Amino acid sequence: ERLLFQEKLGTMAQKRDRLVRLAEELAPGFGLSDDDIAAAKRAAFLCKADLTSEMVIELPALQGVMGREYALMHGEDPIVAEAIAEHYRPRNASDTPPQTTVGRLLAVADRMDTLTGYAGLSITPSGSADPFGLRRAAQGVVQVLAGESDAPPLSAMQIMAAEAYREVNGLDFPIDTVLSSLKTLFDQRIEAF
């Protein structure tokens, strides 16, 4: 609750709450069983907890990796632990997407939350400037969804993410602006993919 996600988008605790909500809403499109939905919600709840650890503060490249190890040490389901590690994948264009369905769901939910939040604030990449890594986030969504034939449409996921911001943070983004901004960004990433 003391770790800020983004000044105008709230804390990491609020991001966690949005991710739990998105995991549950996106689950049917990823074909998750009831047990996997519970695992996805638990992974969403825990996936950012390692950001407060001294290990990750000292070595940020270990985010997710340490989350998996901490989760296993505390007796979490291995499916949950693996999804925590995988949700950061793909880290770049040459990285592979998550291998587990729960990991893929969480990877998409996390990136969609970030993209929708920044688009809601009218912050999108311009020219070569992309200080928040939004192109990389959109590319990650495209890479993950390329292997998901039944996932909801991008616009539906954006609307779900915007509703999560409204419910959790009380932010009411202009949805048409968000959809338009992200359509342009996703169209470019899809073409590049």
C-alpha positions as CSV (number, residue, x, y, z in Angstrom):
1,E,0.0,0.0,0.0
2,R,3.0,2.3,0.4
3,L,4.5,1.3,-3.0
4,L,3.3,3.6,-5.8
5,F,2.4,2.1,-9.2
6,Q,2.0,5.5,-10.8
7,E,1.2,8.8,-9.2
8,K,-2.2,9.2,-10.8
9,L,-3.0,5.5,-11.1
10,G,-2.5,4.6,-7.4
11,T,-0.6,2.1,-5.4
12,M,0.6,-1.4,-6.1
13,A,-2.1,-2.6,-3.7
14,Q,-4.7,-1.0,-6.0
15,K,-3.0,-2.6,-9.0
16,R,-3.1,-5.9,-7.2
17,D,-6.9,-5.5,-6.7
18,R,-7.4,-4.6,-10.3
19,L,-5.4,-7.7,-11.4
20,V,-7.4,-10.0,-9.3
21,R,-10.6,-8.6,-10.8
22,L,-9.2,-8.9,-14.4
23,A,-7.9,-12.4,-13.8
24,E,-11.4,-13.5,-12.9
25,E,-13.1,-11.7,-15.8
26,L,-10.6,-12.8,-18.4
27,A,-10.5,-16.5,-17.2
28,P,-13.4,-17.8,-19.4
29,G,-11.7,-16.5,-22.5
30,F,-8.6,-18.5,-21.6
31,G,-10.5,-21.7,-20.9
32,L,-9.5,-22.0,-17.3
33,S,-11.1,-24.5,-15.0
34,D,-12.5,-23.5,-11.6
35,D,-9.3,-24.6,-9.9
36,D,-7.2,-22.6,-12.4
37,I,-9.4,-19.5,-11.9
38,A,-8.7,-19.7,-8.2
39,A,-5.0,-20.1,-8.9
40,A,-5.1,-17.2,-11.3
41,K,-6.7,-14.9,-8.7
42,R,-4.2,-16.0,-6.1
43,A,-1.3,-15.4,-8.5
44,A,-2.7,-12.0,-9.3
45,F,-2.9,-11.2,-5.6
46,L,0.7,-12.1,-5.0
47,C,2.5,-11.3,-8.3
48,K,3.8,-7.9,-7.3
49,A,4.7,-8.7,-3.6
50,D,8.3,-9.5,-4.4
51,L,8.8,-5.9,-5.6
52,T,9.1,-4.9,-1.9
53,S,11.8,-7.5,-1.1
54,E,15.4,-6.3,-0.6
55,M,16.5,-8.9,-3.2
56,V,14.4,-7.4,-6.0
57,I,15.1,-3.8,-4.9
58,E,18.8,-4.6,-5.2
59,L,18.5,-6.7,-8.4
60,P,15.3,-5.7,-10.4
61,A,16.0,-8.4,-13.0
62,L,14.9,-10.9,-10.4
63,Q,11.3,-9.7,-10.2
64,G,9.0,-12.6,-10.7
65,V,11.9,-15.1,-10.3
66,M,12.1,-14.2,-6.6
67,G,8.3,-14.1,-6.4
68,R,8.1,-17.7,-7.5
69,E,10.7,-18.7,-5.0
70,Y,9.0,-16.8,-2.1
71,A,5.7,-18.3,-3.1
72,L,7.0,-21.9,-3.1
73,M,8.8,-21.3,0.3
74,H,5.5,-20.2,1.8
75,G,3.6,-23.2,0.5
76,E,1.7,-21.7,-2.4
77,D,0.5,-24.0,-5.2
78,P,3.2,-24.5,-7.8
79,I,0.7,-23.3,-10.5
80,V,0.5,-20.0,-8.6
81,A,4.2,-19.7,-8.1
82,E,4.9,-20.4,-11.8
83,A,2.4,-17.8,-12.9
84,I,4.0,-15.2,-10.7
85,A,7.4,-15.9,-12.5
86,E,5.8,-16.1,-15.9
87,H,3.7,-13.0,-15.9
88,Y,6.7,-10.9,-16.7
89,R,7.3,-12.9,-19.9
90,P,7.9,-12.1,-22.7
91,R,10.4,-9.5,-21.4
92,N,11.4,-8.5,-24.9
93,A,10.6,-9.4,-28.5
94,S,12.9,-12.4,-28.6
95,D,11.7,-13.9,-25.3
96,T,9.1,-16.7,-25.3
97,P,5.6,-16.1,-23.9
98,P,4.5,-17.8,-20.7
99,Q,4.1,-21.6,-21.1
100,T,1.2,-22.0,-18.6
101,T,-2.3,-20.8,-19.2
102,V,-2.5,-19.1,-15.8
103,G,0.8,-17.4,-16.6
104,R,-0.5,-16.2,-20.0
105,L,-3.7,-14.9,-18.5
106,L,-1.8,-13.0,-15.8
107,A,0.8,-11.6,-18.3
108,V,-2.1,-10.2,-20.4
109,A,-4.0,-8.8,-17.4
110,D,-0.9,-7.1,-16.0
111,R,0.0,-5.4,-19.3
112,M,-3.6,-4.5,-20.2
113,D,-4.0,-2.8,-16.8
114,T,-0.8,-0.8,-17.4
115,L,-1.7,0.1,-21.0
116,T,-5.3,1.1,-20.1
117,G,-4.2,3.2,-17.2
118,Y,-1.6,5.2,-19.1
119,A,-4.0,5.6,-22.1
120,G,-6.6,6.8,-19.7
121,L,-4.2,9.5,-18.6
122,S,-3.5,10.3,-22.4
123,I,0.0,9.0,-22.1
124,T,1.0,7.1,-25.1
125,P,4.3,6.6,-27.0
126,S,5.3,9.3,-29.4
127,G,8.0,9.1,-32.0
128,S,10.9,7.2,-30.4
129,A,9.9,8.3,-26.9
130,D,8.4,5.5,-24.8
131,P,9.6,6.1,-21.2
132,F,7.0,3.7,-19.7
133,G,7.6,0.8,-22.0
134,L,4.1,0.8,-23.4
135,R,5.2,-0.5,-26.9
136,R,6.9,-3.4,-25.2
137,A,3.8,-4.0,-23.1
138,A,1.6,-4.0,-26.2
139,Q,4.0,-6.3,-28.0
140,G,3.9,-8.7,-25.0
141,V,0.1,-8.8,-25.2
142,V,0.2,-9.5,-28.9
143,Q,2.8,-12.3,-28.5
144,V,0.8,-14.0,-25.7
145,L,-2.5,-13.7,-27.5
146,A,-1.1,-15.1,-30.8
147,G,-1.4,-18.5,-29.1
148,E,-4.8,-18.0,-27.5
149,S,-7.6,-18.6,-30.1
150,D,-10.5,-18.0,-27.7
151,A,-9.3,-14.9,-25.8
152,P,-11.6,-11.9,-25.7
153,P,-11.1,-9.2,-28.2
154,L,-8.6,-6.5,-27.3
155,S,-11.3,-3.8,-27.0
156,A,-13.3,-6.0,-24.5
157,M,-10.2,-6.5,-22.4
158,Q,-9.5,-2.7,-22.4
159,I,-13.1,-2.0,-21.3
160,M,-12.7,-4.6,-18.5
161,A,-9.4,-2.9,-17.4
162,A,-11.1,0.6,-17.5
163,E,-13.9,-0.7,-15.4
164,A,-11.4,-2.1,-12.9
165,Y,-9.9,1.4,-12.6
166,R,-13.3,2.8,-12.0
167,E,-14.2,0.2,-9.3
168,V,-10.9,0.1,-7.5
169,N,-9.5,3.6,-7.9
170,G,-12.6,5.7,-8.7
171,L,-11.1,6.8,-12.0
172,D,-13.5,7.1,-14.9
173,F,-11.5,7.1,-18.1
174,P,-13.0,8.3,-21.4
175,I,-13.4,4.9,-22.9
176,D,-13.6,6.1,-26.5
177,T,-10.2,7.9,-26.1
178,V,-8.7,4.8,-24.4
179,L,-9.9,2.5,-27.2
180,S,-8.7,4.8,-29.9
181,S,-5.2,5.3,-28.4
182,L,-4.7,1.6,-27.8
183,K,-6.1,0.6,-31.2
184,T,-3.3,2.6,-32.9
185,L,-0.7,1.1,-30.5
186,F,-1.9,-2.4,-31.0
187,D,-2.3,-2.1,-34.7
188,Q,1.4,-1.1,-35.0
189,R,2.4,-4.0,-32.7
190,I,0.3,-6.6,-34.6
191,E,1.8,-5.4,-37.9
192,A,5.3,-5.7,-36.5
193,F,4.5,-9.2,-35.1
